[in-house]
Amino acid sequence: MKTKSSLALFALGLAALILPAGRAFADPASAEDDAYQMAVKYTQRGYAMAPTNTSGVGAGGTLIRFIVPVSRGLDYVFLAGIDDFVRDIDIYVYDEVGNLILDDRRPTRRAGVQFRSGYNGTVQVYLHLRQTNGMGAYSVLVGRRGAVRDKNETTNPDGSLVTDPTLPGGTAPATTKESPAGGP
C-alpha cells in the first residue's frame, strides 16, 4: 500500500514540475480580447478593423501564412493578439513576388505593422510564434483606412483629383480669382 501512495505523490510532483502554475491550456478567447484591445487605438484613427480566419494555437517556432488583398493608396494594419503562453511573436509582410515590405521583430509579446500599399494585388503575411510557454493562442485582426480610387483616376501633387486629364501633363487647370474676360 505504501508503494501506491509514494507513486501517486511522485506523479503529482512530476506534474507540478511539467505543467505551469495556473491554466495549463492555451486560451484563444484571451488572444482575441488582446487583439481587440490593440485595435481600439486604430479604430479611433479611422481604420475599419475586421477579424480574419487566422487564429489558433501553436507551439514555439510555429509559422502561419495568410494572404490579404490590398489596394493602392490604402493604409493597412495587421495586429496579432496573444494569450499568456506566447512570449514573443513576430509579423512579416511580403509583396506578391516575395520582397519584404516590413516586419515587426521586436522582442515583445505583441506584434503589429502598419503600411500604405503602393500597388493593387495581395500581400503575404507571416505570423511567427517565436517563443511560447507550451502551446499559445494567437488571433489576427486586419485594419484598412482610406478610399479606393478607380484605375483611371489620378491625383495632383496636392492630393486633389485631376479635373481635366486632357491638359498637357494631365494637370488640372489653374484656378484664378479673376473673372472671365479680364473683368473685375
Backbone as CSV, one residue per row, in Angstrom:
resi,resn,N_x,N_y,N_z,CA_x,CA_y,CA_z,C_x,C_y,C_z
1,MET,0.817,-1.187,0.000,0.000,0.000,0.000,0.863,1.253,0.000
2,LYS,1.976,1.192,0.740,2.858,2.327,0.825,3.437,2.665,-0.553
3,THR,3.662,1.705,-1.381,4.220,1.910,-2.708,3.265,2.690,-3.594
4,LYS,1.947,2.395,-3.550,0.967,3.112,-4.368,0.908,4.584,-3.980
5,SER,0.915,4.893,-2.686,0.830,6.293,-2.263,2.122,7.038,-2.610
6,SER,3.267,6.383,-2.518,4.528,7.012,-2.905,4.546,7.298,-4.400
7,LEU,4.044,6.371,-5.187,3.972,6.561,-6.627,3.019,7.697,-6.978
8,ALA,1.898,7.786,-6.285,0.934,8.861,-6.529,1.547,10.212,-6.187
9,LEU,2.251,10.321,-5.084,2.902,11.574,-4.714,3.983,11.945,-5.719
10,PHE,4.742,10.963,-6.190,5.763,11.209,-7.197,5.122,11.753,-8.473
11,ALA,3.996,11.172,-8.894,3.297,11.609,-10.105,2.785,13.034,-9.948
12,LEU,2.250,13.373,-8.778,1.776,14.741,-8.542,2.934,15.723,-8.577
13,GLY,4.045,15.367,-7.992,5.220,16.229,-8.008,5.750,16.426,-9.409
14,LEU,5.769,15.379,-10.199,6.208,15.463,-11.583,5.272,16.346,-12.396
15,ALA,3.980,16.216,-12.200,3.000,17.049,-12.907,3.180,18.513,-12.538
16,ALA,3.477,18.803,-11.280,3.686,20.186,-10.841,4.907,20.788,-11.520
17,LEU,5.928,19.990,-11.790,7.115,20.486,-12.468,6.884,20.711,-13.954
18,ILE,6.105,19.860,-14.567,5.889,19.922,-16.014,4.874,20.992,-16.379
19,LEU,3.751,21.055,-15.695,2.688,21.996,-16.027,2.939,23.338,-15.372
20,PRO,2.749,24.442,-16.085,2.930,25.753,-15.472,1.832,26.012,-14.444
21,ALA,2.114,26.913,-13.524,1.122,27.252,-12.495,-0.088,27.906,-13.156
22,GLY,-1.244,27.742,-12.608,-2.463,28.324,-13.165,-3.004,27.472,-14.293
23,ARG,-3.466,28.162,-15.369,-4.018,27.452,-16.518,-2.958,26.586,-17.180
24,ALA,-3.376,25.484,-17.692,-2.430,24.591,-18.347,-2.703,24.487,-19.846
25,PHE,-3.636,25.284,-20.369,-4.012,25.179,-21.766,-4.048,26.555,-22.410
26,ALA,-3.798,26.615,-23.718,-3.872,27.860,-24.462,-5.285,28.436,-24.360
27,ASP,-5.385,29.766,-24.465,-6.658,30.449,-24.281,-6.986,31.325,-25.498
28,PRO,-7.632,30.767,-26.543,-7.945,31.544,-27.745,-8.809,32.778,-27.474
29,ALA,-9.713,32.696,-26.516,-10.566,33.858,-26.207,-9.719,35.016,-25.679
30,SER,-8.713,34.714,-24.891,-7.813,35.744,-24.378,-7.018,36.383,-25.516
31,ALA,-6.605,35.592,-26.495,-5.877,36.126,-27.647,-6.771,37.065,-28.460
32,GLU,-8.035,36.708,-28.650,-8.967,37.588,-29.367,-9.178,38.888,-28.609
33,ASP,-9.356,38.802,-27.289,-9.523,40.002,-26.477,-8.303,40.913,-26.591
34,ASP,-7.115,40.317,-26.596,-5.884,41.085,-26.714,-5.834,41.823,-28.055
35,ALA,-6.208,41.144,-29.137,-6.206,41.772,-30.465,-7.195,42.936,-30.513
36,TYR,-8.369,42.763,-29.944,-9.363,43.835,-29.956,-8.937,45.004,-29.072
37,GLN,-8.213,44.753,-27.998,-7.692,45.848,-27.176,-6.690,46.679,-27.969
38,MET,-5.852,46.029,-28.765,-4.903,46.753,-29.601,-5.633,47.525,-30.697
39,ALA,-6.733,46.993,-31.189,-7.456,47.604,-32.303,-8.153,48.904,-31.917
40,VAL,-8.415,49.110,-30.648,-9.127,50.319,-30.220,-8.403,51.570,-30.710
41,LYS,-7.095,51.621,-30.557,-6.298,52.779,-30.986,-6.460,53.035,-32.489
42,TYR,-6.514,51.963,-33.265,-6.599,52.116,-34.717,-8.009,52.482,-35.175
43,THR,-9.024,52.004,-34.514,-10.384,52.414,-34.876,-10.575,53.888,-34.587
44,GLN,-9.933,54.401,-33.549,-10.006,55.830,-33.249,-9.282,56.656,-34.308
45,ARG,-8.380,56.054,-35.041,-7.658,56.723,-36.125,-8.335,56.528,-37.475
46,GLY,-9.512,55.919,-37.501,-10.258,55.775,-38.739,-10.106,54.460,-39.467
47,TYR,-9.449,53.487,-38.870,-9.304,52.179,-39.501,-10.579,51.365,-39.300
48,ALA,-10.993,50.673,-40.344,-12.078,49.691,-40.236,-11.414,48.353,-39.954
49,MET,-11.642,47.823,-38.767,-10.991,46.583,-38.349,-11.889,45.391,-38.645
50,ALA,-11.278,44.282,-39.015,-12.027,43.069,-39.310,-11.266,41.850,-38.804
51,PRO,-11.995,40.894,-38.247,-11.328,39.648,-37.854,-10.949,38.860,-39.101
52,THR,-9.992,37.981,-38.948,-9.596,37.103,-40.051,-9.900,35.678,-39.628
53,ASN,-9.721,34.778,-40.535,-9.854,33.372,-40.156,-8.502,32.841,-39.696
54,THR,-7.610,33.774,-39.321,-6.274,33.411,-38.873,-6.194,33.556,-37.366
55,SER,-6.563,32.509,-36.690,-6.411,32.423,-35.244,-6.275,30.948,-34.922
56,GLY,-5.656,30.674,-33.801,-5.471,29.280,-33.439,-4.491,29.112,-32.309
57,VAL,-3.904,27.944,-32.255,-2.998,27.563,-31.182,-1.743,26.975,-31.812
58,GLY,-0.583,27.296,-31.236,0.654,26.747,-31.755,1.751,26.764,-30.717
59,ALA,2.781,26.009,-30.970,3.955,25.965,-30.095,5.013,26.919,-30.621
60,GLY,6.053,27.128,-29.840,7.157,27.961,-30.279,7.722,27.472,-31.599
61,GLY,7.995,28.403,-32.511,8.515,28.047,-33.828,7.436,27.907,-34.888
62,THR,6.157,27.924,-34.500,5.066,27.795,-35.461,5.047,29.008,-36.388
63,LEU,4.882,28.777,-37.683,4.824,29.818,-38.696,3.492,29.708,-39.428
64,ILE,2.735,30.787,-39.440,1.418,30.811,-40.074,1.476,31.803,-41.234
65,ARG,0.989,31.428,-42.404,0.987,32.288,-43.591,-0.442,32.518,-44.034
66,PHE,-0.763,33.776,-44.340,-2.060,34.081,-44.928,-1.898,35.212,-45.929
67,ILE,-2.836,35.303,-46.851,-2.777,36.271,-47.942,-3.919,37.267,-47.784
68,VAL,-3.604,38.548,-47.977,-4.596,39.610,-47.837,-4.582,40.452,-49.106
69,PRO,-5.750,40.694,-49.709,-5.794,41.595,-50.865,-5.576,43.041,-50.410
70,VAL,-4.820,43.807,-51.205,-4.555,45.210,-50.885,-4.863,46.074,-52.097
71,SER,-5.174,47.329,-51.827,-5.449,48.297,-52.881,-4.493,49.473,-52.739
72,ARG,-4.006,49.945,-53.850,-3.048,51.040,-53.880,-3.611,52.259,-53.158
73,GLY,-2.791,52.853,-52.329,-3.164,54.077,-51.637,-3.888,53.885,-50.313
74,LEU,-4.283,52.659,-49.991,-4.958,52.419,-48.717,-3.935,52.082,-47.634
75,ASP,-4.258,52.475,-46.419,-3.427,52.136,-45.269,-3.926,50.829,-44.676
76,TYR,-2.991,49.974,-44.276,-3.321,48.676,-43.684,-2.599,48.516,-42.359
77,VAL,-3.223,47.767,-41.463,-2.599,47.411,-40.200,-2.913,45.946,-39.928
78,PHE,-1.902,45.200,-39.480,-2.067,43.801,-39.078,-1.681,43.715,-37.608
79,LEU,-2.593,43.229,-36.780,-2.370,43.127,-35.345,-2.493,41.682,-34.907
80,ALA,-1.556,41.234,-34.086,-1.580,39.858,-33.588,-1.807,39.880,-32.078
81,GLY,-2.983,39.428,-31.663,-3.288,39.287,-30.252,-2.839,37.922,-29.765
82,ILE,-2.446,37.847,-28.504,-1.910,36.605,-27.951,-2.476,36.331,-26.569
83,ASP,-2.293,35.108,-26.112,-2.658,34.763,-24.735,-1.401,34.801,-23.865
84,ASP,-1.530,34.391,-22.608,-0.415,34.461,-21.660,0.711,33.479,-21.943
85,PHE,0.495,32.510,-22.830,1.507,31.492,-23.094,2.469,31.879,-24.223
86,VAL,2.133,32.911,-24.990,3.017,33.374,-26.057,3.978,34.398,-25.452
87,ARG,5.266,34.157,-25.621,6.295,35.039,-25.054,6.843,36.024,-26.078
88,ASP,6.901,35.638,-27.350,7.423,36.512,-28.405,6.766,36.109,-29.712
89,ILE,6.218,37.105,-30.419,5.551,36.860,-31.693,6.046,37.906,-32.689
90,ASP,6.236,37.523,-33.933,6.706,38.423,-34.983,5.748,38.391,-36.167
91,ILE,5.723,39.492,-36.925,4.922,39.581,-38.158,5.839,40.043,-39.281
92,TYR,5.704,39.402,-40.443,6.442,39.766,-41.648,5.427,39.961,-42.765
93,VAL,5.578,41.035,-43.563,4.681,41.299,-44.688,5.518,41.355,-45.955
94,TYR,5.161,40.503,-46.932,5.857,40.418,-48.211,4.909,40.784,-49.347
95,ASP,5.477,41.355,-50.425,4.651,41.626,-51.600,4.454,40.336,-52.402
96,GLU,3.812,40.469,-53.551,3.447,39.287,-54.349,4.640,38.505,-54.893
97,VAL,5.775,39.175,-55.062,6.936,38.482,-55.615,7.937,38.075,-54.546
98,GLY,7.591,38.259,-53.287,8.439,37.791,-52.198,9.376,38.805,-51.594
99,ASN,9.232,40.087,-51.939,10.065,41.123,-51.337,9.465,41.543,-49.995
100,LEU,10.306,41.666,-48.988,9.851,42.085,-47.668,9.433,43.545,-47.715
101,ILE,8.186,43.822,-47.322,7.680,45.195,-47.245,8.039,45.779,-45.881
102,LEU,7.702,45.068,-44.820,8.040,45.477,-43.466,7.826,44.322,-42.509
103,ASP,8.338,44.472,-41.309,8.178,43.424,-40.305,8.179,44.031,-38.912
104,ASP,7.792,43.231,-37.957,7.872,43.582,-36.542,8.570,42.422,-35.858
105,ARG,9.864,42.598,-35.602,10.669,41.551,-34.970,11.070,41.935,-33.547
106,ARG,10.428,42.950,-33.011,10.792,43.371,-31.656,10.609,42.212,-30.681
107,PRO,11.458,42.118,-29.678,11.321,41.023,-28.705,10.248,41.336,-27.663
108,THR,9.048,41.575,-28.144,7.931,41.910,-27.257,6.836,40.870,-27.399
109,ARG,5.912,40.908,-26.489,4.828,39.939,-26.500,3.806,40.251,-27.582
110,ARG,3.692,41.474,-28.000,2.707,41.852,-29.020,3.412,42.200,-30.320
111,ALA,2.661,42.092,-31.427,3.225,42.461,-32.725,2.157,43.145,-33.562
112,GLY,2.595,44.105,-34.358,1.698,44.796,-35.259,2.491,45.600,-36.261
113,VAL,1.977,45.718,-37.473,2.614,46.509,-38.517,1.571,47.356,-39.217
114,GLN,2.028,48.491,-39.739,1.144,49.421,-40.432,1.865,49.915,-41.672
115,PHE,1.181,49.956,-42.814,1.813,50.444,-44.035,0.756,50.920,-45.022
116,ARG,1.207,51.687,-46.020,0.357,52.134,-47.121,0.739,51.336,-48.352
117,SER,-0.249,50.704,-48.974,0.018,49.872,-50.148,0.354,50.747,-51.351
118,GLY,1.393,50.356,-52.063,1.801,51.058,-53.273,1.302,50.384,-54.541
119,TYR,0.502,49.340,-54.404,0.028,48.611,-55.576,-1.292,47.910,-55.269
120,ASN,-1.976,47.484,-56.328,-3.171,46.647,-56.202,-2.737,45.195,-56.340
121,GLY,-3.215,44.346,-55.461,-2.839,42.935,-55.514,-3.021,42.285,-54.165
122,THR,-2.001,41.549,-53.741,-2.067,40.870,-52.451,-0.739,41.023,-51.718
123,VAL,-0.798,40.817,-50.412,0.416,40.698,-49.605,0.368,39.352,-48.911
124,GLN,1.548,38.806,-48.665,1.671,37.575,-47.897,2.117,37.975,-46.490
125,VAL,1.338,37.578,-45.503,1.647,37.913,-44.117,2.038,36.624,-43.401
126,TYR,3.170,36.678,-42.729,3.644,35.547,-41.935,3.608,35.934,-40.465
127,LEU,3.027,35.075,-39.678,2.975,35.231,-38.234,3.862,34.146,-37.646
128,HIS,4.859,34.537,-36.857,5.815,33.581,-36.313,5.710,33.585,-34.790
129,LEU,5.257,32.458,-34.239,5.252,32.301,-32.790,6.682,31.947,-32.394
130,ARG,7.478,32.951,-32.159,8.903,32.745,-31.915,9.158,31.974,-30.628
131,GLN,8.466,32.361,-29.557,8.693,31.688,-28.285,7.372,31.577,-27.524
132,THR,7.087,30.383,-27.036,5.879,30.150,-26.247,6.239,29.351,-24.996
133,ASN,5.339,29.361,-24.067,5.453,28.528,-22.875,4.437,27.406,-23.066
134,GLY,4.837,26.347,-23.743,3.896,25.287,-24.119,3.167,25.700,-25.385
135,MET,1.873,25.494,-25.405,1.040,25.893,-26.541,0.447,27.263,-26.250
136,GLY,0.529,28.171,-27.220,-0.012,29.515,-27.063,-1.060,29.800,-28.117
137,ALA,-1.968,30.704,-27.816,-3.035,31.075,-28.741,-2.739,32.439,-29.370
138,TYR,-3.174,32.613,-30.608,-2.996,33.867,-31.337,-4.276,34.188,-32.087
139,SER,-4.468,35.474,-32.400,-5.611,35.923,-33.172,-5.187,37.163,-33.950
140,VAL,-5.488,37.215,-35.245,-5.048,38.314,-36.099,-6.247,39.148,-36.546
141,LEU,-6.083,40.478,-36.462,-7.052,41.424,-36.992,-6.380,42.210,-38.110
142,VAL,-7.163,42.562,-39.130,-6.678,43.381,-40.230,-7.506,44.655,-40.258
143,GLY,-6.815,45.781,-40.389,-7.497,47.061,-40.487,-7.168,47.741,-41.796
144,ARG,-8.123,48.540,-42.280,-7.944,49.244,-43.550,-8.488,50.653,-43.398
145,ARG,-7.784,51.625,-44.006,-8.224,53.016,-43.936,-7.954,53.673,-45.272
146,GLY,-8.898,54.500,-45.717,-8.747,55.228,-46.964,-9.848,54.881,-47.933
147,ALA,-9.777,55.501,-49.109,-10.778,55.270,-50.140,-10.099,54.682,-51.367
148,VAL,-10.711,53.658,-51.923,-10.184,53.026,-53.129,-10.488,53.937,-54.309
149,ARG,-9.478,54.210,-55.111,-9.659,55.036,-56.303,-9.734,54.144,-57.529
150,ASP,-10.498,54.579,-58.508,-10.560,53.853,-59.776,-9.199,53.910,-60.450
151,LYS,-8.939,52.951,-61.319,-7.649,52.896,-62.008,-7.393,54.141,-62.851
152,ASN,-8.435,54.751,-63.428,-8.263,55.893,-64.316,-8.132,57.214,-63.575
153,GLU,-8.382,57.223,-62.282,-8.270,58.456,-61.527,-6.830,58.683,-61.123
154,THR,-6.374,59.910,-61.306,-5.042,60.281,-60.859,-5.172,61.488,-59.950
155,THR,-4.106,61.835,-59.293,-4.161,62.967,-58.383,-3.087,63.974,-58.708
156,ASN,-3.319,65.212,-58.312,-2.322,66.272,-58.402,-1.352,66.117,-57.245
157,PRO,-0.225,66.820,-57.300,0.706,66.752,-56.175,0.080,67.166,-54.840
158,ASP,-0.946,68.026,-54.895,-1.593,68.441,-53.646,-2.624,67.422,-53.164
159,GLY,-2.794,66.320,-53.896,-3.702,65.261,-53.475,-5.104,65.370,-54.028
160,SER,-5.426,66.478,-54.721,-6.773,66.627,-55.270,-6.900,65.833,-56.557
161,LEU,-8.114,65.436,-56.892,-8.329,64.686,-58.125,-8.161,65.586,-59.341
162,VAL,-7.637,65.032,-60.412,-7.455,65.769,-61.651,-8.824,66.069,-62.239
163,THR,-9.021,67.321,-62.621,-10.327,67.685,-63.162,-10.367,67.619,-64.679
164,ASP,-9.226,67.790,-65.344,-9.197,67.716,-66.807,-7.943,66.981,-67.252
165,PRO,-8.029,65.648,-67.410,-6.842,64.879,-67.781,-6.372,65.113,-69.203
166,THR,-7.113,65.901,-70.019,-6.696,66.149,-71.397,-5.678,67.266,-71.501
167,LEU,-5.465,68.030,-70.436,-4.462,69.090,-70.456,-3.075,68.482,-70.494
168,PRO,-2.095,69.200,-71.053,-0.731,68.675,-71.107,-0.237,68.292,-69.714
169,GLY,0.355,67.124,-69.600,0.879,66.666,-68.325,-0.191,66.113,-67.402
170,GLY,-1.456,66.162,-67.829,-2.530,65.614,-67.023,-2.806,66.415,-65.766
171,THR,-2.548,67.733,-65.804,-2.789,68.534,-64.614,-4.111,69.268,-64.718
172,ALA,-4.605,69.659,-63.599,-5.860,70.408,-63.557,-5.598,71.844,-63.973
173,PRO,-6.608,72.523,-64.526,-6.411,73.918,-64.908,-6.151,74.759,-63.664
174,ALA,-5.339,75.784,-63.836,-5.042,76.671,-62.718,-6.287,77.450,-62.354
175,THR,-6.496,77.655,-61.097,-7.641,78.445,-60.659,-7.160,79.843,-60.343
176,THR,-7.913,80.822,-60.772,-7.568,82.222,-60.509,-8.770,82.891,-59.897
177,LYS,-8.525,84.073,-59.342,-9.613,84.838,-58.744,-10.160,85.865,-59.715
178,GLU,-9.617,85.895,-60.926,-10.111,86.850,-61.917,-11.387,86.302,-62.542
179,SER,-12.260,87.196,-62.908,-13.472,86.777,-63.583,-13.179,86.627,-65.058
180,PRO,-14.024,85.899,-65.816,-13.796,85.697,-67.242,-13.695,87.033,-67.983
181,ALA,-12.971,87.071,-69.082,-12.778,88.212,-69.953,-12.034,89.331,-69.254
182,GLY,-11.316,89.048,-68.193,-10.454,90.038,-67.539,-11.208,91.082,-66.760
183,GLY,-12.486,90.929,-66.509,-13.265,91.910,-65.743,-12.893,91.913,-64.281
184,PRO,-13.441,92.871,-63.508,-13.094,92.990,-62.103,-13.541,91.868,-61.223
